[in-house]
Amino acid sequence: MKLCDISRKLKITAKRLCKQMDKHSPEILMGCGLVGFATTVILVAKEAPIARDRLDDLHKELGGCDEEISKGRVIFEEFKAVAPIYAPAFVSGAVSCGCILGSYHISSKRTAALATAYELCQSTLVDYQNKVREKLGEKKEREIQHEIFEDDVKKDPPPEAYRNELAYTDGLTVFKDCYGRYFRSNMDIVRRAEKTITKRLQTEMEVSLNEFYWELDIGPTDCGDDIFFIADKGIDIVTDSVKNSDGNTITKLDFLSRPEPRFRY
């Protein structure tokens, strides 16, 4: 193999490695920070006996002096005595803090970028839906949305546990939300949850998606704590129903204004 080929492959490998490191930089920095804190604790524990002996010697030395030593002078001498001993632990702790703060900074920037992209996509989608409704009319627009939901259920049918609807005796049916999650509920529960969240939005600026799911008694989702219904947009639920391949009814659960990502400090 020629030297130029080896050099080119090394450059490609290095570039790929740099991309992967940049992609996972928050995780890498957080891991380094945690390792650094563990190292700091070990160093402090290891050097503590040495520092204690050094302070004992210092106190004996100062106690043997004829002149009276001020408290400020004692503290200064103690610091001079133990500072070199704890210097490695201090550096390790400072670097650890820097890694964790760096990880938080990168994650915050990426989250802000994702939130901006989400809002742009949401705005574009709303404009598109409004234009379709304007050109074709509300009835045709609802027909298109219905067909889209039918195709969605065909591509992503409910799990086996949700397919035996005829055996249900508790008055619950199968729903699928706009995020692809299947669950069992009924319209009374859904509307009651909608009213509860609407009341909360009158006193709170935002309510998370998971809080809505808790009202439905179906448990949280992974992203549900990071997206919120906003007070000035509300939580207007829209539904639709289709029959799946088993002949069972699947009810679509969507929102006129979907929850949005927000920052909480």
Secondary structure, DSSP 8 states (H G I E B T S, - for coil): --HHHHHHHHHHHHHHHHHHHHHTHHHHHHHHHHHHHHHHHHHHHHHHHHHHHHHHHHHHHHHT-SS---HHHHHHHHHHHHHHHHHHHHHHHHHHHHHHHHHHHHHHHHHHHHHHHHHHHHHHHHHHHHHHHHHH-HHHHHHHHHHHHHHHHHHS---GGGS-GGG--SS-EEEEETTS-EEEE-HHHHHHHHHHHHHHHTTSSEEEHHHHHHHHTS---TTTTTEEEETTT---EEEEEEE-TTS-EEEEEEESS--EE----
